[in-house]
Amino acid sequence: MTQRRIGTSSLTRLLGHWHQQAIRTPVYRQLADGLRLLILDGRLPLDSRLPGERELSAGLGVSRTTVASALAQLREEGYLQSRQGSGSVTMLPEANPAVSPLPGNAPVLDLSTAALSAGPEIHKAYSSALISLPEHLASTGYDSQGLPELREAIARHYQARGLPTQAEQIMVVNGAVSALGLVLRLLTGPGDRVVVDHPTYPMALAAIRGASCRPVPVSLPATGWDVDGLAATIAQTSPRLAYLIPDFHNPTGRCMDADTRQRVSDIAARSHTMLVVDETMADLWFDAPPPPPLAAFGNEEHTISLGSAGKSFWGGLRLGWIRASTKTIGSLIQVRNTFDLGTPLLEQLAAVHLFNDSESFLPQRRELLRQRCEASFAAMRELFPDWQTSQPEGGLSWWVELPRALATVFAAAAESQGIRIGAGPRFGVDGAFERYLRLPFSLEPDEMRMAMQRLQPLWQHLVTTRVDSFRGIVL
């Protein structure tokens, strides 16, 4: 694997407000907690080489002994490895930290992932797929575009949403992130700019950076989208494409109205900017379905839609799709053939069953999410009255505004107690959103409340020590 070297200035931005002078935790432990969090949530890629101790000490404004102690702790825990001539390189412990206990603490409860567990329809779909499988066994199983029966089902799904679509306009892939990676490989090159909502989906940011492109953020206002800001950013930066999440946006949960979709489509048409539209949350609405897809607003040739079975059906069903013009689909197939021979057939057969049966279980799934959303909101109001949030229109999570810029240090403290949460900077560019957290409401209400009860004293300790430090009191 090719090693990356992260610079001190970049690492400092990623760490954010990691150092809280008012709390009792030693500074080296705070630094170790902040670095561990960056490794666990993916902001600091594996096999990345950290700056040297002297350079880190100067950049972070702490003693070299503090840096050395923090790195030594992470090496002992298995998050860093020292290599001769290479310094400290990031890694994960041999045991999977997503399921194994932290030293001296309870097993990790993951609140950094917004997804539902499988319902009975998933077992039914796979059982149906196994019955259908024998008739396909005479073929090679390789198909770069996807099973025709599934592409037809996805095309009908778009038609029902108000976008006429043929099966030839659909390509089945291995998840929405894979779809975005494929589009980036076709349309961009190193150094190209990609406009994104800000905040946005962290895996999309990782894919954009992984393609050696530069994400260009357009901040979301208190409500809706900043269409004028989008137009100005496109005019000023000439991006190769714009990646947008109009349907129950991740992480804010908001939905782009029809008028805004028309304006965004018009901007893309005038500027000849390709829109890559992430529609993975489109089925997870509460009160009303979203407007028709962005591609239905007059700019179909310049719009590529991405979908996924992971949120609507089940995350373990690693299957997604791309909807585009037949010319673009043909180009994507050529690119795909250089590194991927297709999507597993059994998953495609299961997805056919789920699409055909979706109206029998998706309404209940939406109602389940609504109930969990309401229950988690009540718990949040009770336990964290100083947190602010807006009611999502759909999706799977809350975007919480904190009264102070404590997201990273709070997430690091929670990780040390066996709870993983999504700190706001994970969803932003250059360390933005230190005042925000993403909290999913996809867990069982009792489990979610238990997690909040465990987090509440950590938050109170941070807030109390922070306030007292302003009064000259250090606890």
C-alpha positions as CSV (number, residue, x, y, z in Angstrom):
1,M,0.0,0.0,0.0
2,T,1.3,3.5,-0.9
3,Q,1.9,5.5,2.3
4,R,0.4,9.0,2.6
5,R,2.1,11.7,4.6
6,I,-0.2,14.1,6.4
7,G,1.2,17.6,7.1
8,T,1.2,19.2,10.5
9,S,-1.2,22.0,9.4
10,S,-3.7,19.5,8.0
11,L,-3.5,17.3,11.1
12,T,-4.1,20.4,13.3
13,R,-7.2,21.3,11.3
14,L,-8.5,17.8,11.6
15,L,-7.9,17.7,15.4
16,G,-9.9,20.8,15.9
17,H,-10.5,21.8,19.5
18,W,-8.9,18.7,21.0
19,H,-7.2,20.4,23.9
20,Q,-9.4,21.5,26.8
21,Q,-7.3,23.1,29.5
22,A,-10.1,23.1,32.1
23,I,-10.6,19.3,32.3
24,R,-8.5,17.0,34.5
25,T,-7.5,14.6,31.7
26,P,-3.7,14.9,31.0
27,V,-2.9,16.7,27.8
28,Y,-1.1,13.7,26.3
29,R,-4.3,11.6,26.8
30,Q,-6.4,14.3,25.2
31,L,-4.1,14.3,22.2
32,A,-4.2,10.5,22.0
33,D,-8.0,10.5,22.2
34,G,-8.2,13.1,19.4
35,L,-5.9,11.1,17.1
36,R,-7.6,7.8,17.9
37,L,-11.0,9.4,16.9
38,L,-9.6,10.6,13.6
39,I,-8.3,7.1,12.8
40,L,-11.5,5.4,13.8
41,D,-13.9,7.6,11.9
42,G,-11.7,7.6,8.7
43,R,-10.7,11.2,8.6
44,L,-7.1,10.1,9.1
45,P,-6.6,7.3,6.6
46,L,-4.9,4.1,7.5
47,D,-1.2,3.7,6.6
48,S,-0.7,7.5,6.9
49,R,2.6,8.7,8.2
50,L,2.4,11.3,10.9
51,P,4.7,14.3,11.2
52,G,7.7,13.8,13.5
53,E,7.5,14.5,17.2
54,R,9.4,17.8,17.0
55,E,7.3,19.0,14.1
56,L,4.0,18.0,15.9
57,S,5.2,19.6,19.1
58,A,5.8,23.0,17.3
59,G,2.6,22.8,15.3
60,L,0.3,21.9,18.2
61,G,1.9,24.2,20.7
62,V,2.7,21.4,23.3
63,S,5.9,19.9,24.6
64,R,7.7,17.2,22.8
65,T,7.2,14.9,25.8
66,T,3.4,15.3,25.5
67,V,3.5,14.3,21.8
68,A,5.8,11.4,22.6
69,S,3.5,10.1,25.4
70,A,0.4,10.4,23.2
71,L,2.0,8.5,20.3
72,A,3.4,5.9,22.7
73,Q,-0.1,5.3,24.1
74,L,-1.5,4.9,20.6
75,R,1.2,2.4,19.7
76,E,0.5,0.4,22.8
77,E,-3.2,0.3,21.8
78,G,-2.4,-0.8,18.3
79,Y,-3.4,2.4,16.4
80,L,0.1,3.4,15.4
81,Q,3.1,1.4,14.2
82,S,6.7,2.8,14.3
83,R,8.7,1.8,11.2
84,Q,12.4,2.3,10.7
85,G,12.8,5.5,8.7
86,S,9.1,6.0,8.3
87,G,8.0,7.4,11.7
88,S,4.6,6.6,13.1
89,V,2.1,5.1,10.7
90,T,-1.7,4.8,11.4
91,M,-3.3,1.4,11.6
92,L,-6.1,-0.5,13.5
93,P,-5.7,-3.0,16.3
94,E,-5.8,-6.6,15.3
95,A,-9.2,-6.9,17.0
96,N,-12.0,-5.1,15.2
97,P,-12.7,-1.9,17.2
98,A,-16.3,-1.8,15.9
99,V,-17.2,-4.8,18.0
100,S,-14.5,-5.5,20.5
101,P,-14.3,-3.8,23.9
102,L,-12.1,-0.8,24.6
103,P,-9.6,-1.3,27.4
104,G,-11.4,-1.2,30.7
105,N,-14.8,-0.2,29.2
106,A,-18.0,-1.7,27.9
107,P,-18.2,-2.8,24.2
108,V,-18.5,-0.1,21.6
109,L,-22.0,1.2,20.9
110,D,-21.8,2.7,17.4
111,L,-23.8,5.9,17.0
112,S,-21.7,7.0,14.1
113,T,-23.6,4.8,11.5
114,A,-27.1,5.8,10.4
115,A,-28.8,2.6,9.2
116,L,-31.6,0.2,10.2
117,S,-31.2,-3.4,10.9
118,A,-32.8,-6.0,8.6
119,G,-36.6,-6.7,8.7
120,P,-38.2,-10.0,7.9
121,E,-38.5,-8.9,4.2
122,I,-34.7,-9.4,3.8
123,H,-34.8,-13.1,4.7
124,K,-37.8,-13.5,2.4
125,A,-36.0,-11.8,-0.4
126,Y,-32.9,-13.9,-0.1
127,S,-35.0,-17.1,0.1
128,S,-36.7,-16.0,-3.1
129,A,-33.4,-15.2,-4.7
130,L,-32.0,-18.7,-4.0
131,I,-35.1,-20.3,-5.6
132,S,-34.5,-18.1,-8.7
133,L,-30.7,-18.7,-8.9
134,P,-30.6,-22.1,-10.7
135,E,-32.0,-20.6,-13.9
136,H,-29.0,-18.2,-14.1
137,L,-26.3,-20.8,-13.3
138,A,-25.7,-21.6,-17.0
139,S,-24.4,-18.1,-17.5
140,T,-21.0,-16.8,-16.5
141,G,-22.6,-14.5,-13.9
142,Y,-20.5,-11.6,-15.2
143,D,-22.6,-8.5,-16.3
144,S,-21.1,-5.0,-16.2
145,Q,-24.5,-3.3,-16.5
146,G,-26.6,-5.5,-14.2
147,L,-29.4,-8.0,-14.3
148,P,-32.0,-6.9,-16.9
149,E,-34.9,-7.8,-14.5
150,L,-33.4,-5.6,-11.8
151,R,-32.7,-2.7,-14.1
152,E,-36.3,-2.8,-15.3
153,A,-37.5,-2.8,-11.6
154,I,-35.3,0.3,-10.9
155,A,-36.5,2.0,-14.0
156,R,-40.2,1.5,-12.9
157,H,-39.2,3.0,-9.5
158,Y,-38.0,6.2,-11.3
159,Q,-41.1,6.3,-13.5
160,A,-43.3,6.1,-10.3
161,R,-41.3,9.2,-9.0
162,G,-42.1,11.2,-12.2
163,L,-38.9,10.5,-14.2
164,P,-39.5,8.3,-17.4
165,T,-36.6,5.8,-17.5
166,Q,-35.6,2.9,-19.6
167,A,-33.7,-0.1,-18.3
168,E,-30.8,0.8,-20.7
169,Q,-30.3,4.0,-18.6
170,I,-29.6,2.0,-15.4
171,M,-26.3,0.4,-14.3
172,V,-26.2,-1.8,-11.2
173,V,-23.1,-1.3,-9.0
174,N,-21.9,-2.3,-5.5
175,G,-23.3,0.5,-3.5
176,A,-23.8,4.3,-3.9
177,V,-20.2,5.1,-2.8
178,S,-18.9,2.7,-5.5
179,A,-21.2,4.5,-8.0
180,L,-19.7,7.8,-7.0
181,G,-16.2,6.4,-7.3
182,L,-17.0,5.1,-10.8
183,V,-18.4,8.5,-11.9
184,L,-15.4,10.3,-10.5
185,R,-13.1,8.0,-12.4
186,L,-14.9,8.7,-15.7
187,L,-15.4,12.4,-15.4
188,T,-12.5,13.8,-13.3
189,G,-8.8,14.0,-13.1
190,P,-6.3,14.9,-10.3
191,G,-6.8,18.4,-9.0
192,D,-10.3,18.8,-10.5
193,R,-12.9,20.6,-8.3
194,V,-16.1,19.0,-7.1
195,V,-18.8,21.2,-5.6
196,V,-20.5,19.7,-2.5
197,D,-23.2,20.7,0.0
198,H,-21.6,21.7,3.3
199,P,-22.1,19.7,5.4
200,T,-22.2,16.5,3.4
201,Y,-21.9,12.7,3.5
202,P,-18.4,11.9,4.7
203,M,-17.9,8.8,2.5
204,A,-18.5,11.1,-0.5
205,L,-15.8,13.5,0.7
206,A,-13.5,10.5,1.1
207,A,-14.3,9.3,-2.5
208,I,-13.7,12.8,-3.9
209,R,-10.3,13.1,-2.1
210,G,-9.5,9.5,-3.1
211,A,-9.9,10.5,-6.7
212,S,-7.3,13.3,-6.1
213,C,-10.1,15.9,-6.5
214,R,-10.7,18.9,-4.3
215,P,-14.1,19.3,-2.7
216,V,-15.5,22.9,-2.9
217,P,-18.1,23.5,-0.2
218,V,-21.3,25.5,-0.6
219,S,-22.7,26.1,2.9
220,L,-26.3,25.2,3.6
221,P,-28.3,28.0,5.2
222,A,-30.6,27.6,8.2
223,T,-33.2,26.2,5.9
224,G,-33.2,25.0,2.3
225,W,-30.3,25.5,-0.1
226,D,-28.2,28.5,-1.0
227,V,-28.9,28.5,-4.8
228,D,-27.3,31.9,-5.4
229,G,-24.2,30.6,-3.5
230,L,-24.2,27.5,-5.7
231,A,-24.3,29.6,-8.9
232,A,-21.5,31.9,-7.7
233,T,-19.3,29.0,-6.6
234,I,-19.8,27.2,-10.0
235,A,-19.0,30.4,-11.9
236,Q,-15.9,31.1,-9.8
237,T,-14.4,27.6,-9.6
238,S,-15.5,25.9,-12.9
239,P,-15.9,22.5,-11.2
240,R,-16.0,19.2,-13.1
241,L,-19.2,18.3,-11.4
242,A,-21.4,19.0,-8.4
243,Y,-22.4,16.4,-5.9
244,L,-25.7,17.1,-4.2
245,I,-28.1,15.3,-1.8
246,P,-31.5,16.8,-2.3
247,D,-33.6,14.0,-0.8
248,F,-33.5,14.0,3.0
249,H,-30.0,15.3,3.0
250,N,-27.3,13.5,5.0
251,P,-26.7,14.8,7.7
252,T,-29.4,17.5,8.0
253,G,-32.5,15.5,6.9
254,R,-33.9,18.4,4.8
255,C,-35.6,18.0,1.4
256,M,-35.1,20.2,-1.6
257,D,-38.4,21.6,-2.9
258,A,-39.5,21.5,-6.5
259,D,-38.7,25.2,-7.2
260,T,-35.2,24.9,-5.9
261,R,-34.6,21.7,-8.0
262,Q,-35.7,23.7,-11.0
263,R,-33.3,26.5,-10.2
264,V,-30.4,24.1,-9.6
265,S,-31.1,22.3,-12.8
266,D,-31.1,25.6,-14.7
267,I,-27.8,26.6,-13.2
268,A,-26.2,23.3,-14.2
269,A,-27.6,23.7,-17.7
270,R,-26.3,27.2,-18.2
271,S,-22.8,26.4,-16.8
272,H,-22.6,23.0,-18.4
273,T,-21.9,21.4,-15.0
274,M,-22.7,17.8,-14.5
275,L,-24.9,17.2,-11.5
276,V,-24.3,14.0,-9.5
277,V,-27.4,13.5,-7.4
278,D,-27.3,11.2,-4.4
279,E,-30.8,9.8,-3.9
280,T,-30.1,7.1,-1.3
281,M,-32.5,8.5,1.2
282,A,-35.4,9.2,-1.2
283,D,-37.7,6.4,0.1
284,L,-37.3,7.4,3.8
285,W,-39.8,10.2,4.1
286,F,-42.1,11.0,7.0
287,D,-45.0,13.2,6.0
288,A,-44.7,13.4,2.2
289,P,-42.6,11.9,-0.6
290,P,-39.9,14.2,-2.2
291,P,-40.5,16.0,-5.5
292,P,-39.5,14.2,-8.7
293,P,-35.8,13.5,-9.1
294,L,-33.6,16.4,-10.2
295,A,-33.1,14.8,-13.6
296,A,-36.8,15.4,-14.2
297,F,-36.4,19.2,-14.2
298,G,-35.1,19.6,-17.7
299,N,-31.4,18.8,-17.5
300,E,-31.4,15.0,-17.9
301,E,-28.3,14.9,-20.1
302,H,-26.3,16.7,-17.4
303,T,-27.6,14.8,-14.4
304,I,-26.4,11.5,-13.0
305,S,-28.5,9.9,-10.3
306,L,-27.1,7.6,-7.7
307,G,-29.3,5.2,-5.7
308,S,-28.8,2.4,-3.1
309,A,-30.6,-0.5,-1.5
310,G,-28.6,0.1,1.7
311,K,-30.9,2.7,3.4
312,S,-34.3,1.7,2.0
313,F,-33.8,-2.1,2.4
314,W,-30.8,-3.1,4.4
315,G,-27.1,-2.0,4.7
316,G,-25.9,-5.6,4.3
317,L,-27.3,-5.6,0.8
318,R,-24.3,-4.0,-0.9
319,L,-26.1,-2.9,-4.0
320,G,-26.5,0.4,-5.7
321,W,-27.2,1.9,-9.1
322,I,-26.5,4.7,-11.5
323,R,-29.2,6.3,-13.6
324,A,-27.9,8.4,-16.6
325,S,-28.2,8.8,-20.3
326,T,-27.5,5.7,-22.4
327,K,-24.3,7.4,-23.7
328,T,-23.0,8.0,-20.2
329,I,-24.0,4.5,-19.1
330,G,-22.0,3.1,-22.0
331,S,-18.9,5.1,-21.0
332,L,-19.3,4.0,-17.4
333,I,-19.4,0.3,-18.5
334,Q,-16.1,0.8,-20.3
335,V,-14.5,2.3,-17.3
336,R,-15.9,-0.4,-15.0
337,N,-14.5,-3.2,-17.1
338,T,-11.0,-2.1,-16.1
339,F,-11.5,-2.9,-12.4
340,D,-14.8,-4.6,-11.7
341,L,-16.6,-7.5,-13.4
342,G,-20.1,-6.8,-12.0
343,T,-22.4,-7.0,-9.0
344,P,-23.1,-10.4,-7.3
345,L,-26.0,-12.1,-8.8
346,L,-27.7,-13.3,-5.6
347,E,-27.9,-9.8,-4.3
348,Q,-29.4,-8.6,-7.5
349,L,-32.1,-11.3,-7.4
350,A,-32.9,-10.4,-3.8
351,A,-33.2,-6.7,-4.8
352,V,-35.6,-7.6,-7.6
353,H,-37.9,-9.2,-5.0
354,L,-37.5,-6.2,-2.6
355,F,-38.4,-3.7,-5.3
356,N,-41.5,-5.7,-6.4
357,D,-42.6,-6.1,-2.8
358,S,-41.6,-2.6,-1.5
359,E,-45.1,-1.3,-0.9
360,S,-45.8,-4.1,1.6
361,F,-43.0,-3.0,3.9
362,L,-41.7,0.5,3.2
363,P,-44.7,2.2,4.8
364,Q,-44.1,0.3,8.1
365,R,-40.4,1.1,7.8
366,R,-41.1,4.8,7.5
367,E,-43.5,4.7,10.5
368,L,-40.9,2.9,12.5
369,L,-38.4,5.7,11.7
370,R,-40.9,8.4,12.6
371,Q,-41.6,6.8,16.0
372,R,-37.9,6.4,16.7
373,C,-37.3,10.0,15.6
374,E,-39.9,11.3,18.0
375,A,-38.7,9.1,20.9
376,S,-35.0,10.2,20.5
377,F,-36.1,13.8,20.2
378,A,-37.9,13.5,23.6
379,A,-34.9,12.0,25.2
380,M,-32.6,14.6,23.7
381,R,-34.8,17.5,25.0
382,E,-34.8,15.9,28.5
383,L,-31.1,15.0,28.8
384,F,-29.5,17.7,26.6
385,P,-31.7,20.8,26.8
386,D,-28.9,23.1,25.6
387,W,-28.6,21.2,22.2
388,Q,-30.4,22.7,19.2
389,T,-31.7,20.8,16.2
390,S,-34.3,21.1,13.4
391,Q,-36.9,18.4,12.7
392,P,-35.8,16.3,9.8
393,E,-38.3,15.7,7.0
394,G,-37.0,12.2,6.5
395,G,-33.8,10.2,6.6
396,L,-32.1,8.6,9.6
397,S,-30.4,11.2,11.8
398,W,-30.4,14.4,13.7
399,W,-27.9,17.2,12.9
400,V,-27.4,18.7,16.4
401,E,-25.9,22.1,17.1
402,L,-23.9,22.3,20.3
403,P,-23.7,25.5,22.3
404,R,-19.9,25.4,22.1
405,A,-17.3,24.1,19.7
406,L,-16.8,20.8,21.6
407,A,-17.7,18.2,19.0
408,T,-14.2,16.6,18.7
409,V,-13.4,16.5,22.4
410,F,-16.8,15.2,23.2
411,A,-16.6,12.5,20.6
412,A,-13.2,11.5,21.9
413,A,-14.5,11.3,25.5
414,A,-17.5,9.2,24.3
415,E,-15.2,6.8,22.5
416,S,-13.2,6.3,25.7
417,Q,-16.4,5.3,27.3
418,G,-17.4,2.8,24.6
419,I,-19.8,5.0,22.5
420,R,-18.9,6.1,19.0
421,I,-20.6,9.3,17.7
422,G,-20.2,11.3,14.5
423,A,-18.4,14.6,15.3
424,G,-19.4,17.4,13.0
425,P,-16.0,17.9,11.3
426,R,-16.3,14.4,9.8
427,F,-19.0,15.9,7.6
428,G,-17.2,19.1,6.6
429,V,-14.1,20.4,4.8
430,D,-11.0,21.7,6.6
431,G,-12.2,21.0,10.1
432,A,-15.6,22.8,9.9
433,F,-18.6,22.0,12.1
434,E,-16.9,21.7,15.5
435,R,-20.3,22.9,17.0
436,Y,-22.2,20.0,15.4
437,L,-22.9,16.2,15.9
438,R,-24.8,13.8,13.8
439,L,-26.9,11.4,15.9
440,P,-28.9,8.7,14.2
441,F,-32.4,7.8,15.4
442,S,-32.3,4.3,13.8
443,L,-31.7,2.5,17.1
444,E,-34.3,0.9,19.3
445,P,-35.7,3.7,21.6
446,D,-34.5,2.0,24.8
447,E,-31.1,1.5,23.3
448,M,-30.9,5.1,22.1
449,R,-32.0,6.4,25.5
450,M,-29.4,4.3,27.3
451,A,-26.7,5.7,25.0
452,M,-27.8,9.3,25.7
453,Q,-27.9,8.6,29.4
454,R,-24.3,7.4,29.2
455,L,-23.3,10.5,27.2
456,Q,-25.1,13.0,29.4
457,P,-22.6,13.1,32.3
458,L,-19.7,13.4,29.9
459,W,-21.3,16.4,28.3
460,Q,-22.1,18.0,31.6
461,H,-18.6,17.5,32.7
462,L,-17.2,19.2,29.6
463,V,-19.7,22.1,29.8
464,T,-19.2,22.6,33.6
465,T,-15.4,22.6,33.4
466,R,-15.4,24.9,30.4
467,V,-17.7,27.4,32.1
468,D,-15.8,27.3,35.4
469,S,-12.5,27.8,33.5
470,F,-13.9,31.1,32.3
471,R,-14.4,32.1,35.9
472,G,-10.8,31.3,36.7
473,I,-11.6,27.9,38.3
474,V,-9.8,24.8,37.1
475,L,-11.3,21.6,38.5
